[in-house]
Amino acid sequence: MKRVTLIPSHQMTLFGPRFTIYTKDGKSYTKQSTGREFMWDFNEGGAPYPRRLPGLPIRAPQFEDIIVTCRDLDRQDRADKLIQLTLKKE
C-alpha cells in the first residue's frame, strides 16, 4: 500500500472523490463516487449501520442512546448531548 493525496476539486463533491488504483502489472482502475455511498438514513430498513461491533469500548445501552440521539439530533434540546454520550461511563 502507498499513501495517497486527496486533492480538492471544484468539479466534485466533498464526499464524492475519484479514485484511481494502479496495479503492478501496469493496469489502472478508476472509480468515481457520487457521495451517496457515504450517506444512510436511520429510518431506512436494512441500512448497513448502525451496528455495534464486538470489542467496542462502549456498552450496548450507551451505543443505542448515541444512535437514537443521532437520529433525532435536530430535535435535541442541547447539541452537546451527543458529545456527552460519547464520554466513558463509570
HTML snippet that shows the backbone in 3Dmol.js (N, CA, C, O; Angstrom):
<script src="https://3Dmol.org/build/3Dmol-min.js"></script>
<div id="view" style="width:600px;height:400px;position:relative"></div>
<script>
const pdb = `
ATOM      1  N   MET A   1       0.846  -1.179   0.000  1.00  0.00           N
ATOM      2  CA  MET A   1       0.000   0.000   0.000  1.00  0.00           C
ATOM      3  C   MET A   1       0.889   1.238   0.000  1.00  0.00           C
ATOM      4  O   MET A   1       1.993   1.243   0.544  1.00  0.00           O
ATOM      5  N   LYS A   2       0.377   2.261  -0.616  1.00  0.00           N
ATOM      6  CA  LYS A   2       1.058   3.544  -0.620  1.00  0.00           C
ATOM      7  C   LYS A   2       0.093   4.603  -0.116  1.00  0.00           C
ATOM      8  O   LYS A   2      -1.126   4.484  -0.244  1.00  0.00           O
ATOM      9  N   ARG A   3       0.664   5.614   0.447  1.00  0.00           N
ATOM     10  CA  ARG A   3      -0.170   6.742   0.865  1.00  0.00           C
ATOM     11  C   ARG A   3      -0.698   7.451  -0.374  1.00  0.00           C
ATOM     12  O   ARG A   3      -0.079   7.429  -1.438  1.00  0.00           O
ATOM     13  N   VAL A   4      -1.843   8.071  -0.211  1.00  0.00           N
ATOM     14  CA  VAL A   4      -2.421   8.825  -1.317  1.00  0.00           C
ATOM     15  C   VAL A   4      -2.632  10.262  -0.872  1.00  0.00           C
ATOM     16  O   VAL A   4      -2.701  10.557   0.321  1.00  0.00           O
ATOM     17  N   THR A   5      -2.731  11.127  -1.826  1.00  0.00           N
ATOM     18  CA  THR A   5      -3.021  12.530  -1.561  1.00  0.00           C
ATOM     19  C   THR A   5      -4.390  12.837  -2.141  1.00  0.00           C
ATOM     20  O   THR A   5      -4.654  12.553  -3.310  1.00  0.00           O
ATOM     21  N   LEU A   6      -5.249  13.411  -1.335  1.00  0.00           N
ATOM     22  CA  LEU A   6      -6.560  13.833  -1.816  1.00  0.00           C
ATOM     23  C   LEU A   6      -6.448  15.292  -2.224  1.00  0.00           C
ATOM     24  O   LEU A   6      -6.046  16.146  -1.435  1.00  0.00           O
ATOM     25  N   ILE A   7      -6.805  15.554  -3.445  1.00  0.00           N
ATOM     26  CA  ILE A   7      -6.728  16.910  -3.983  1.00  0.00           C
ATOM     27  C   ILE A   7      -8.150  17.419  -4.198  1.00  0.00           C
ATOM     28  O   ILE A   7      -8.897  16.843  -4.989  1.00  0.00           O
ATOM     29  N   PRO A   8      -8.537  18.495  -3.501  1.00  0.00           N
ATOM     30  CA  PRO A   8      -9.893  19.005  -3.668  1.00  0.00           C
ATOM     31  C   PRO A   8     -10.128  19.515  -5.090  1.00  0.00           C
ATOM     32  O   PRO A   8      -9.212  19.962  -5.780  1.00  0.00           O
ATOM     33  N   SER A   9     -11.377  19.429  -5.489  1.00  0.00           N
ATOM     34  CA  SER A   9     -11.742  19.883  -6.821  1.00  0.00           C
ATOM     35  C   SER A   9     -13.067  20.625  -6.751  1.00  0.00           C
ATOM     36  O   SER A   9     -13.964  20.242  -6.001  1.00  0.00           O
ATOM     37  N   HIS A  10     -13.180  21.667  -7.521  1.00  0.00           N
ATOM     38  CA  HIS A  10     -14.448  22.411  -7.573  1.00  0.00           C
ATOM     39  C   HIS A  10     -15.480  21.674  -8.417  1.00  0.00           C
ATOM     40  O   HIS A  10     -16.655  22.041  -8.417  1.00  0.00           O
ATOM     41  N   GLN A  11     -15.058  20.645  -9.131  1.00  0.00           N
ATOM     42  CA  GLN A  11     -15.967  19.911 -10.004  1.00  0.00           C
ATOM     43  C   GLN A  11     -16.548  18.665  -9.358  1.00  0.00           C
ATOM     44  O   GLN A  11     -17.440  18.036  -9.928  1.00  0.00           O
ATOM     45  N   MET A  12     -16.059  18.295  -8.172  1.00  0.00           N
ATOM     46  CA  MET A  12     -16.558  17.098  -7.498  1.00  0.00           C
ATOM     47  C   MET A  12     -17.058  17.475  -6.110  1.00  0.00           C
ATOM     48  O   MET A  12     -16.615  18.460  -5.519  1.00  0.00           O
ATOM     49  N   THR A  13     -17.985  16.678  -5.604  1.00  0.00           N
ATOM     50  CA  THR A  13     -18.488  16.917  -4.256  1.00  0.00           C
ATOM     51  C   THR A  13     -17.417  16.546  -3.251  1.00  0.00           C
ATOM     52  O   THR A  13     -16.488  15.802  -3.567  1.00  0.00           O
ATOM     53  N   LEU A  14     -17.546  17.061  -2.043  1.00  0.00           N
ATOM     54  CA  LEU A  14     -16.568  16.795  -0.994  1.00  0.00           C
ATOM     55  C   LEU A  14     -16.455  15.301  -0.701  1.00  0.00           C
ATOM     56  O   LEU A  14     -15.351  14.786  -0.524  1.00  0.00           O
ATOM     57  N   PHE A  15     -17.571  14.616  -0.650  1.00  0.00           N
ATOM     58  CA  PHE A  15     -17.561  13.189  -0.343  1.00  0.00           C
ATOM     59  C   PHE A  15     -17.754  12.345  -1.593  1.00  0.00           C
ATOM     60  O   PHE A  15     -18.211  11.205  -1.506  1.00  0.00           O
ATOM     61  N   GLY A  16     -17.417  12.886  -2.743  1.00  0.00           N
ATOM     62  CA  GLY A  16     -17.535  12.161  -3.996  1.00  0.00           C
ATOM     63  C   GLY A  16     -16.239  12.149  -4.765  1.00  0.00           C
ATOM     64  O   GLY A  16     -16.197  12.614  -5.905  1.00  0.00           O
ATOM     65  N   PRO A  17     -15.176  11.629  -4.173  1.00  0.00           N
ATOM     66  CA  PRO A  17     -13.885  11.676  -4.861  1.00  0.00           C
ATOM     67  C   PRO A  17     -13.772  10.653  -5.992  1.00  0.00           C
ATOM     68  O   PRO A  17     -14.576   9.727  -6.097  1.00  0.00           O
ATOM     69  N   ARG A  18     -12.776  10.840  -6.816  1.00  0.00           N
ATOM     70  CA  ARG A  18     -12.435   9.870  -7.856  1.00  0.00           C
ATOM     71  C   ARG A  18     -11.171   9.155  -7.400  1.00  0.00           C
ATOM     72  O   ARG A  18     -10.181   9.793  -7.042  1.00  0.00           O
ATOM     73  N   PHE A  19     -11.212   7.834  -7.414  1.00  0.00           N
ATOM     74  CA  PHE A  19     -10.072   7.023  -7.009  1.00  0.00           C
ATOM     75  C   PHE A  19      -9.505   6.316  -8.226  1.00  0.00           C
ATOM     76  O   PHE A  19     -10.251   5.782  -9.047  1.00  0.00           O
ATOM     77  N   THR A  20      -8.201   6.313  -8.338  1.00  0.00           N
ATOM     78  CA  THR A  20      -7.535   5.512  -9.365  1.00  0.00           C
ATOM     79  C   THR A  20      -6.503   4.642  -8.672  1.00  0.00           C
ATOM     80  O   THR A  20      -5.662   5.129  -7.917  1.00  0.00           O
ATOM     81  N   ILE A  21      -6.581   3.355  -8.939  1.00  0.00           N
ATOM     82  CA  ILE A  21      -5.638   2.398  -8.369  1.00  0.00           C
ATOM     83  C   ILE A  21      -4.784   1.864  -9.503  1.00  0.00           C
ATOM     84  O   ILE A  21      -5.295   1.426 -10.533  1.00  0.00           O
ATOM     85  N   TYR A  22      -3.480   1.906  -9.299  1.00  0.00           N
ATOM     86  CA  TYR A  22      -2.530   1.408 -10.283  1.00  0.00           C
ATOM     87  C   TYR A  22      -1.959   0.094  -9.769  1.00  0.00           C
ATOM     88  O   TYR A  22      -1.428   0.039  -8.659  1.00  0.00           O
ATOM     89  N   THR A  23      -2.062  -0.953 -10.558  1.00  0.00           N
ATOM     90  CA  THR A  23      -1.547  -2.255 -10.154  1.00  0.00           C
ATOM     91  C   THR A  23      -0.140  -2.467 -10.703  1.00  0.00           C
ATOM     92  O   THR A  23       0.312  -1.752 -11.597  1.00  0.00           O
ATOM     93  N   LYS A  24       0.538  -3.466 -10.146  1.00  0.00           N
ATOM     94  CA  LYS A  24       1.922  -3.734 -10.541  1.00  0.00           C
ATOM     95  C   LYS A  24       2.052  -4.142 -12.006  1.00  0.00           C
ATOM     96  O   LYS A  24       3.115  -3.971 -12.602  1.00  0.00           O
ATOM     97  N   ASP A  25       0.990  -4.675 -12.586  1.00  0.00           N
ATOM     98  CA  ASP A  25       1.058  -5.099 -13.992  1.00  0.00           C
ATOM     99  C   ASP A  25       0.795  -3.949 -14.968  1.00  0.00           C
ATOM    100  O   ASP A  25       0.663  -4.173 -16.171  1.00  0.00           O
ATOM    101  N   GLY A  26       0.719  -2.713 -14.446  1.00  0.00           N
ATOM    102  CA  GLY A  26       0.571  -1.546 -15.305  1.00  0.00           C
ATOM    103  C   GLY A  26      -0.861  -1.130 -15.580  1.00  0.00           C
ATOM    104  O   GLY A  26      -1.082  -0.112 -16.237  1.00  0.00           O
ATOM    105  N   LYS A  27      -1.833  -1.877 -15.104  1.00  0.00           N
ATOM    106  CA  LYS A  27      -3.241  -1.522 -15.321  1.00  0.00           C
ATOM    107  C   LYS A  27      -3.677  -0.498 -14.272  1.00  0.00           C
ATOM    108  O   LYS A  27      -3.075  -0.379 -13.205  1.00  0.00           O
ATOM    109  N   SER A  28      -4.718   0.223 -14.599  1.00  0.00           N
ATOM    110  CA  SER A  28      -5.291   1.160 -13.641  1.00  0.00           C
ATOM    111  C   SER A  28      -6.803   1.000 -13.619  1.00  0.00           C
ATOM    112  O   SER A  28      -7.421   0.669 -14.631  1.00  0.00           O
ATOM    113  N   TYR A  29      -7.370   1.234 -12.483  1.00  0.00           N
ATOM    114  CA  TYR A  29      -8.814   1.117 -12.276  1.00  0.00           C
ATOM    115  C   TYR A  29      -9.290   2.400 -11.608  1.00  0.00           C
ATOM    116  O   TYR A  29      -8.773   2.793 -10.563  1.00  0.00           O
ATOM    117  N   THR A  30     -10.276   3.046 -12.216  1.00  0.00           N
ATOM    118  CA  THR A  30     -10.792   4.308 -11.694  1.00  0.00           C
ATOM    119  C   THR A  30     -12.250   4.142 -11.301  1.00  0.00           C
ATOM    120  O   THR A  30     -13.037   3.524 -12.019  1.00  0.00           O
ATOM    121  N   LYS A  31     -12.592   4.694 -10.172  1.00  0.00           N
ATOM    122  CA  LYS A  31     -13.974   4.681  -9.691  1.00  0.00           C
ATOM    123  C   LYS A  31     -14.331   6.084  -9.256  1.00  0.00           C
ATOM    124  O   LYS A  31     -13.638   6.671  -8.424  1.00  0.00           O
ATOM    125  N   GLN A  32     -15.401   6.630  -9.805  1.00  0.00           N
ATOM    126  CA  GLN A  32     -15.898   7.948  -9.422  1.00  0.00           C
ATOM    127  C   GLN A  32     -17.070   7.729  -8.478  1.00  0.00           C
ATOM    128  O   GLN A  32     -18.076   7.133  -8.862  1.00  0.00           O
ATOM    129  N   SER A  33     -16.947   8.204  -7.259  1.00  0.00           N
ATOM    130  CA  SER A  33     -18.066   8.074  -6.326  1.00  0.00           C
ATOM    131  C   SER A  33     -18.922   9.339  -6.397  1.00  0.00           C
ATOM    132  O   SER A  33     -18.469  10.393  -6.844  1.00  0.00           O
ATOM    133  N   THR A  34     -20.146   9.207  -5.954  1.00  0.00           N
ATOM    134  CA  THR A  34     -21.085  10.326  -6.012  1.00  0.00           C
ATOM    135  C   THR A  34     -21.226  11.040  -4.677  1.00  0.00           C
ATOM    136  O   THR A  34     -21.716  12.168  -4.611  1.00  0.00           O
ATOM    137  N   GLY A  35     -20.792  10.376  -3.620  1.00  0.00           N
ATOM    138  CA  GLY A  35     -21.003  10.895  -2.280  1.00  0.00           C
ATOM    139  C   GLY A  35     -22.158  10.187  -1.597  1.00  0.00           C
ATOM    140  O   GLY A  35     -22.228  10.145  -0.369  1.00  0.00           O
ATOM    141  N   ARG A  36     -23.059   9.633  -2.385  1.00  0.00           N
ATOM    142  CA  ARG A  36     -24.198   8.897  -1.824  1.00  0.00           C
ATOM    143  C   ARG A  36     -23.741   7.621  -1.117  1.00  0.00           C
ATOM    144  O   ARG A  36     -24.457   7.090  -0.268  1.00  0.00           O
ATOM    145  N   GLU A  37     -22.559   7.133  -1.464  1.00  0.00           N
ATOM    146  CA  GLU A  37     -22.053   5.909  -0.846  1.00  0.00           C
ATOM    147  C   GLU A  37     -21.818   6.092   0.648  1.00  0.00           C
ATOM    148  O   GLU A  37     -21.799   5.118   1.401  1.00  0.00           O
ATOM    149  N   PHE A  38     -21.638   7.336   1.077  1.00  0.00           N
ATOM    150  CA  PHE A  38     -21.329   7.619   2.471  1.00  0.00           C
ATOM    151  C   PHE A  38     -22.548   8.074   3.263  1.00  0.00           C
ATOM    152  O   PHE A  38     -22.429   8.428   4.436  1.00  0.00           O
ATOM    153  N   MET A  39     -23.712   8.066   2.633  1.00  0.00           N
ATOM    154  CA  MET A  39     -24.932   8.519   3.294  1.00  0.00           C
ATOM    155  C   MET A  39     -25.833   7.344   3.619  1.00  0.00           C
ATOM    156  O   MET A  39     -25.903   6.374   2.865  1.00  0.00           O
ATOM    157  N   TRP A  40     -26.509   7.435   4.722  1.00  0.00           N
ATOM    158  CA  TRP A  40     -27.513   6.449   5.065  1.00  0.00           C
ATOM    159  C   TRP A  40     -28.540   7.113   5.952  1.00  0.00           C
ATOM    160  O   TRP A  40     -28.287   8.151   6.563  1.00  0.00           O
ATOM    161  N   ASP A  41     -29.683   6.503   6.008  1.00  0.00           N
ATOM    162  CA  ASP A  41     -30.818   7.056   6.726  1.00  0.00           C
ATOM    163  C   ASP A  41     -31.127   6.151   7.909  1.00  0.00           C
ATOM    164  O   ASP A  41     -31.250   4.937   7.745  1.00  0.00           O
ATOM    165  N   PHE A  42     -31.252   6.725   9.091  1.00  0.00           N
ATOM    166  CA  PHE A  42     -31.562   5.928  10.279  1.00  0.00           C
ATOM    167  C   PHE A  42     -32.890   5.202  10.149  1.00  0.00           C
ATOM    168  O   PHE A  42     -33.084   4.155  10.766  1.00  0.00           O
ATOM    169  N   ASN A  43     -33.800   5.739   9.362  1.00  0.00           N
ATOM    170  CA  ASN A  43     -35.126   5.153   9.272  1.00  0.00           C
ATOM    171  C   ASN A  43     -35.273   4.135   8.147  1.00  0.00           C
ATOM    172  O   ASN A  43     -36.286   3.441   8.067  1.00  0.00           O
ATOM    173  N   GLU A  44     -34.262   4.040   7.273  1.00  0.00           N
ATOM    174  CA  GLU A  44     -34.346   3.057   6.195  1.00  0.00           C
ATOM    175  C   GLU A  44     -34.117   1.663   6.751  1.00  0.00           C
ATOM    176  O   GLU A  44     -33.225   1.448   7.572  1.00  0.00           O
ATOM    177  N   GLY A  45     -34.904   0.752   6.313  1.00  0.00           N
ATOM    178  CA  GLY A  45     -34.690  -0.635   6.715  1.00  0.00           C
ATOM    179  C   GLY A  45     -33.493  -1.214   5.983  1.00  0.00           C
ATOM    180  O   GLY A  45     -33.253  -0.897   4.818  1.00  0.00           O
ATOM    181  N   GLY A  46     -32.745  -2.062   6.672  1.00  0.00           N
ATOM    182  CA  GLY A  46     -31.627  -2.736   6.035  1.00  0.00           C
ATOM    183  C   GLY A  46     -30.392  -1.899   5.843  1.00  0.00           C
ATOM    184  O   GLY A  46     -29.482  -2.307   5.121  1.00  0.00           O
ATOM    185  N   ALA A  47     -30.330  -0.730   6.472  1.00  0.00           N
ATOM    186  CA  ALA A  47     -29.124   0.095   6.346  1.00  0.00           C
ATOM    187  C   ALA A  47     -27.947  -0.642   6.974  1.00  0.00           C
ATOM    188  O   ALA A  47     -28.124  -1.319   7.987  1.00  0.00           O
ATOM    189  N   PRO A  48     -26.757  -0.528   6.403  1.00  0.00           N
ATOM    190  CA  PRO A  48     -25.615  -1.250   6.940  1.00  0.00           C
ATOM    191  C   PRO A  48     -25.175  -0.771   8.319  1.00  0.00           C
ATOM    192  O   PRO A  48     -24.452  -1.480   9.018  1.00  0.00           O
ATOM    193  N   TYR A  49     -25.595   0.402   8.707  1.00  0.00           N
ATOM    194  CA  TYR A  49     -25.298   0.942  10.020  1.00  0.00           C
ATOM    195  C   TYR A  49     -26.613   1.305  10.655  1.00  0.00           C
ATOM    196  O   TYR A  49     -27.567   1.476   9.896  1.00  0.00           O
ATOM    197  N   PRO A  50     -26.773   1.433  11.860  1.00  0.00           N
ATOM    198  CA  PRO A  50     -25.778   1.281  12.906  1.00  0.00           C
ATOM    199  C   PRO A  50     -25.753  -0.144  13.453  1.00  0.00           C
ATOM    200  O   PRO A  50     -26.797  -0.727  13.744  1.00  0.00           O
ATOM    201  N   ARG A  51     -24.587  -0.676  13.582  1.00  0.00           N
ATOM    202  CA  ARG A  51     -24.394  -1.966  14.221  1.00  0.00           C
ATOM    203  C   ARG A  51     -23.237  -1.828  15.198  1.00  0.00           C
ATOM    204  O   ARG A  51     -22.178  -1.303  14.856  1.00  0.00           O
ATOM    205  N   ARG A  52     -23.445  -2.293  16.383  1.00  0.00           N
ATOM    206  CA  ARG A  52     -22.376  -2.247  17.388  1.00  0.00           C
ATOM    207  C   ARG A  52     -21.505  -3.474  17.179  1.00  0.00           C
ATOM    208  O   ARG A  52     -21.987  -4.606  17.230  1.00  0.00           O
ATOM    209  N   LEU A  53     -20.237  -3.244  16.948  1.00  0.00           N
ATOM    210  CA  LEU A  53     -19.300  -4.332  16.732  1.00  0.00           C
ATOM    211  C   LEU A  53     -18.761  -4.833  18.065  1.00  0.00           C
ATOM    212  O   LEU A  53     -18.547  -4.046  18.987  1.00  0.00           O
ATOM    213  N   PRO A  54     -18.542  -6.140  18.167  1.00  0.00           N
ATOM    214  CA  PRO A  54     -17.951  -6.669  19.408  1.00  0.00           C
ATOM    215  C   PRO A  54     -16.576  -6.041  19.646  1.00  0.00           C
ATOM    216  O   PRO A  54     -15.819  -5.804  18.705  1.00  0.00           O
ATOM    217  N   GLY A  55     -16.276  -5.785  20.882  1.00  0.00           N
ATOM    218  CA  GLY A  55     -14.970  -5.235  21.214  1.00  0.00           C
ATOM    219  C   GLY A  55     -14.935  -3.720  21.289  1.00  0.00           C
ATOM    220  O   GLY A  55     -13.915  -3.149  21.674  1.00  0.00           O
ATOM    221  N   LEU A  56     -16.032  -3.049  20.929  1.00  0.00           N
ATOM    222  CA  LEU A  56     -16.051  -1.589  21.055  1.00  0.00           C
ATOM    223  C   LEU A  56     -15.982  -1.214  22.534  1.00  0.00           C
ATOM    224  O   LEU A  56     -16.626  -1.858  23.361  1.00  0.00           O
ATOM    225  N   PRO A  57     -15.219  -0.190  22.874  1.00  0.00           N
ATOM    226  CA  PRO A  57     -15.108   0.190  24.280  1.00  0.00           C
ATOM    227  C   PRO A  57     -16.291   1.033  24.750  1.00  0.00           C
ATOM    228  O   PRO A  57     -16.119   2.071  25.390  1.00  0.00           O
ATOM    229  N   ILE A  58     -17.473   0.575  24.425  1.00  0.00           N
ATOM    230  CA  ILE A  58     -18.693   1.282  24.814  1.00  0.00           C
ATOM    231  C   ILE A  58     -19.779   0.235  25.053  1.00  0.00           C
ATOM    232  O   ILE A  58     -19.931  -0.711  24.280  1.00  0.00           O
ATOM    233  N   ARG A  59     -20.512   0.417  26.112  1.00  0.00           N
ATOM    234  CA  ARG A  59     -21.570  -0.551  26.442  1.00  0.00           C
ATOM    235  C   ARG A  59     -22.728  -0.435  25.457  1.00  0.00           C
ATOM    236  O   ARG A  59     -22.970   0.630  24.887  1.00  0.00           O
ATOM    237  N   ALA A  60     -23.428  -1.529  25.267  1.00  0.00           N
ATOM    238  CA  ALA A  60     -24.537  -1.569  24.303  1.00  0.00           C
ATOM    239  C   ALA A  60     -25.611  -0.520  24.581  1.00  0.00           C
ATOM    240  O   ALA A  60     -26.043   0.148  23.642  1.00  0.00           O
ATOM    241  N   PRO A  61     -26.069  -0.338  25.839  1.00  0.00           N
ATOM    242  CA  PRO A  61     -27.101   0.692  26.072  1.00  0.00           C
ATOM    243  C   PRO A  61     -26.635   2.106  25.708  1.00  0.00           C
ATOM    244  O   PRO A  61     -27.406   2.904  25.174  1.00  0.00           O
ATOM    245  N   GLN A  62     -25.372   2.406  26.002  1.00  0.00           N
ATOM    246  CA  GLN A  62     -24.827   3.720  25.657  1.00  0.00           C
ATOM    247  C   GLN A  62     -24.763   3.883  24.142  1.00  0.00           C
ATOM    248  O   GLN A  62     -25.057   4.957  23.618  1.00  0.00           O
ATOM    249  N   PHE A  63     -24.384   2.828  23.444  1.00  0.00           N
ATOM    250  CA  PHE A  63     -24.339   2.862  21.978  1.00  0.00           C
ATOM    251  C   PHE A  63     -25.730   3.121  21.416  1.00  0.00           C
ATOM    252  O   PHE A  63     -25.896   3.930  20.503  1.00  0.00           O
ATOM    253  N   GLU A  64     -26.714   2.441  21.955  1.00  0.00           N
ATOM    254  CA  GLU A  64     -28.095   2.638  21.483  1.00  0.00           C
ATOM    255  C   GLU A  64     -28.559   4.074  21.730  1.00  0.00           C
ATOM    256  O   GLU A  64     -29.263   4.646  20.898  1.00  0.00           O
ATOM    257  N   ASP A  65     -28.172   4.661  22.868  1.00  0.00           N
ATOM    258  CA  ASP A  65     -28.522   6.059  23.150  1.00  0.00           C
ATOM    259  C   ASP A  65     -27.884   6.997  22.117  1.00  0.00           C
ATOM    260  O   ASP A  65     -28.505   7.971  21.691  1.00  0.00           O
ATOM    261  N   ILE A  66     -26.649   6.700  21.722  1.00  0.00           N
ATOM    262  CA  ILE A  66     -25.971   7.512  20.710  1.00  0.00           C
ATOM    263  C   ILE A  66     -26.734   7.438  19.393  1.00  0.00           C
ATOM    264  O   ILE A  66     -26.938   8.459  18.736  1.00  0.00           O
ATOM    265  N   ILE A  67     -27.155   6.238  19.003  1.00  0.00           N
ATOM    266  CA  ILE A  67     -27.890   6.063  17.746  1.00  0.00           C
ATOM    267  C   ILE A  67     -29.211   6.831  17.773  1.00  0.00           C
ATOM    268  O   ILE A  67     -29.560   7.507  16.805  1.00  0.00           O
ATOM    269  N   VAL A  68     -29.936   6.727  18.872  1.00  0.00           N
ATOM    270  CA  VAL A  68     -31.222   7.436  18.991  1.00  0.00           C
ATOM    271  C   VAL A  68     -30.999   8.946  18.947  1.00  0.00           C
ATOM    272  O   VAL A  68     -31.759   9.664  18.297  1.00  0.00           O
ATOM    273  N   THR A  69     -29.973   9.431  19.627  1.00  0.00           N
ATOM    274  CA  THR A  69     -29.676  10.867  19.646  1.00  0.00           C
ATOM    275  C   THR A  69     -29.279  11.356  18.260  1.00  0.00           C
ATOM    276  O   THR A  69     -29.711  12.427  17.835  1.00  0.00           O
ATOM    277  N   CYS A  70     -28.460  10.580  17.551  1.00  0.00           N
ATOM    278  CA  CYS A  70     -28.083  10.965  16.178  1.00  0.00           C
ATOM    279  C   CYS A  70     -29.308  11.030  15.274  1.00  0.00           C
ATOM    280  O   CYS A  70     -29.450  11.956  14.476  1.00  0.00           O
ATOM    281  N   ARG A  71     -30.182  10.051  15.402  1.00  0.00           N
ATOM    282  CA  ARG A  71     -31.370  10.013  14.553  1.00  0.00           C
ATOM    283  C   ARG A  71     -32.252  11.241  14.785  1.00  0.00           C
ATOM    284  O   ARG A  71     -32.851  11.769  13.847  1.00  0.00           O
ATOM    285  N   ASP A  72     -32.326  11.686  16.023  1.00  0.00           N
ATOM    286  CA  ASP A  72     -33.203  12.807  16.369  1.00  0.00           C
ATOM    287  C   ASP A  72     -32.409  14.054  16.765  1.00  0.00           C
ATOM    288  O   ASP A  72     -32.882  14.853  17.572  1.00  0.00           O
ATOM    289  N   LEU A  73     -31.228  14.225  16.215  1.00  0.00           N
ATOM    290  CA  LEU A  73     -30.353  15.320  16.625  1.00  0.00           C
ATOM    291  C   LEU A  73     -30.996  16.688  16.452  1.00  0.00           C
ATOM    292  O   LEU A  73     -30.785  17.585  17.269  1.00  0.00           O
ATOM    293  N   ASP A  74     -31.771  16.849  15.404  1.00  0.00           N
ATOM    294  CA  ASP A  74     -32.409  18.159  15.184  1.00  0.00           C
ATOM    295  C   ASP A  74     -33.507  18.450  16.199  1.00  0.00           C
ATOM    296  O   ASP A  74     -33.992  19.579  16.268  1.00  0.00           O
ATOM    297  N   ARG A  75     -33.905  17.468  16.979  1.00  0.00           N
ATOM    298  CA  ARG A  75     -34.951  17.664  17.987  1.00  0.00           C
ATOM    299  C   ARG A  75     -34.403  17.728  19.406  1.00  0.00           C
ATOM    300  O   ARG A  75     -35.172  17.841  20.360  1.00  0.00           O
ATOM    301  N   GLN A  76     -33.087  17.657  19.556  1.00  0.00           N
ATOM    302  CA  GLN A  76     -32.476  17.674  20.891  1.00  0.00           C
ATOM    303  C   GLN A  76     -32.492  19.083  21.468  1.00  0.00           C
ATOM    304  O   GLN A  76     -32.383  20.069  20.739  1.00  0.00           O
ATOM    305  N   ASP A  77     -32.631  19.162  22.789  1.00  0.00           N
ATOM    306  CA  ASP A  77     -32.605  20.461  23.465  1.00  0.00           C
ATOM    307  C   ASP A  77     -31.220  21.091  23.406  1.00  0.00           C
ATOM    308  O   ASP A  77     -31.081  22.307  23.279  1.00  0.00           O
ATOM    309  N   ARG A  78     -30.191  20.237  23.500  1.00  0.00           N
ATOM    310  CA  ARG A  78     -28.817  20.729  23.521  1.00  0.00           C
ATOM    311  C   ARG A  78     -27.971  19.913  22.547  1.00  0.00           C
ATOM    312  O   ARG A  78     -28.074  18.688  22.495  1.00  0.00           O
ATOM    313  N   ALA A  79     -27.141  20.603  21.783  1.00  0.00           N
ATOM    314  CA  ALA A  79     -26.288  19.924  20.808  1.00  0.00           C
ATOM    315  C   ALA A  79     -25.195  19.103  21.474  1.00  0.00           C
ATOM    316  O   ALA A  79     -24.710  18.134  20.891  1.00  0.00           O
ATOM    317  N   ASP A  80     -24.800  19.477  22.693  1.00  0.00           N
ATOM    318  CA  ASP A  80     -23.724  18.740  23.344  1.00  0.00           C
ATOM    319  C   ASP A  80     -24.172  17.407  23.945  1.00  0.00           C
ATOM    320  O   ASP A  80     -23.358  16.695  24.531  1.00  0.00           O
ATOM    321  N   LYS A  81     -25.440  17.065  23.810  1.00  0.00           N
ATOM    322  CA  LYS A  81     -25.909  15.775  24.313  1.00  0.00           C
ATOM    323  C   LYS A  81     -25.153  14.631  23.634  1.00  0.00           C
ATOM    324  O   LYS A  81     -24.782  13.655  24.285  1.00  0.00           O
ATOM    325  N   LEU A  82     -24.933  14.754  22.356  1.00  0.00           N
ATOM    326  CA  LEU A  82     -24.211  13.712  21.628  1.00  0.00           C
ATOM    327  C   LEU A  82     -22.782  13.572  22.146  1.00  0.00           C
ATOM    328  O   LEU A  82     -22.282  12.456  22.287  1.00  0.00           O
ATOM    329  N   ILE A  83     -22.136  14.674  22.424  1.00  0.00           N
ATOM    330  CA  ILE A  83     -20.770  14.628  22.966  1.00  0.00           C
ATOM    331  C   ILE A  83     -20.780  13.939  24.326  1.00  0.00           C
ATOM    332  O   ILE A  83     -19.931  13.091  24.600  1.00  0.00           O
ATOM    333  N   GLN A  84     -21.726  14.295  25.167  1.00  0.00           N
ATOM    334  CA  GLN A  84     -21.810  13.670  26.487  1.00  0.00           C
ATOM    335  C   GLN A  84     -21.993  12.152  26.395  1.00  0.00           C
ATOM    336  O   GLN A  84     -21.468  11.408  27.223  1.00  0.00           O
ATOM    337  N   LEU A  85     -22.728  11.706  25.399  1.00  0.00           N
ATOM    338  CA  LEU A  85     -22.966  10.268  25.239  1.00  0.00           C
ATOM    339  C   LEU A  85     -21.720   9.509  24.773  1.00  0.00           C
ATOM    340  O   LEU A  85     -21.646   8.289  24.921  1.00  0.00           O
ATOM    341  N   THR A  86     -20.760  10.216  24.219  1.00  0.00           N
ATOM    342  CA  THR A  86     -19.552   9.535  23.759  1.00  0.00           C
ATOM    343  C   THR A  86     -18.496   9.412  24.853  1.00  0.00           C
ATOM    344  O   THR A  86     -17.490   8.728  24.667  1.00  0.00           O
ATOM    345  N   LEU A  87     -18.714  10.068  25.986  1.00  0.00           N
ATOM    346  CA  LEU A  87     -17.760  10.006  27.077  1.00  0.00           C
ATOM    347  C   LEU A  87     -17.902   8.696  27.837  1.00  0.00           C
ATOM    348  O   LEU A  87     -18.989   8.126  27.933  1.00  0.00           O
ATOM    349  N   LYS A  88     -16.786   8.236  28.371  1.00  0.00           N
ATOM    350  CA  LYS A  88     -16.776   6.980  29.113  1.00  0.00           C
ATOM    351  C   LYS A  88     -17.665   7.082  30.349  1.00  0.00           C
ATOM    352  O   LYS A  88     -17.607   8.057  31.098  1.00  0.00           O
ATOM    353  N   LYS A  89     -18.473   6.069  30.542  1.00  0.00           N
ATOM    354  CA  LYS A  89     -19.355   5.991  31.702  1.00  0.00           C
ATOM    355  C   LYS A  89     -18.708   5.086  32.738  1.00  0.00           C
ATOM    356  O   LYS A  89     -18.154   4.039  32.403  1.00  0.00           O
ATOM    357  N   GLU A  90     -18.781   5.491  33.977  1.00  0.00           N
ATOM    358  CA  GLU A  90     -18.190   4.690  35.063  1.00  0.00           C
ATOM    359  C   GLU A  90     -19.218   3.756  35.647  1.00  0.00           C
ATOM    360  O   GLU A  90     -18.913   3.001  36.571  1.00  0.00           O
TER     361      GLU A  90
END
`;
const viewer = $3Dmol.createViewer("view");
viewer.addModel(pdb, "pdb");
viewer.setStyle({}, {cartoon: {color: "spectrum"}});
viewer.zoomTo();
viewer.render();
</script>
